[in-house]
């Protein structure tokens, strides 16, 4: 999976996580923080896993 594909997957999953969080809690700041966290963890997950394994 290329870096661009991983970024787009992270963007989609981060957006979904943010939307669900916003619907459930109604807090935009929490939704933004969670969405960005998911985005970066998916996008950089390959590098994080390489370092851990």
Buried (B, 14 or more C-beta within 10 A) or exposed (E): EEEEEBBBBBBEBBBEBBEEBBEEEEEEEBBBEBBBEBBBEBBBEEEEEEEEE
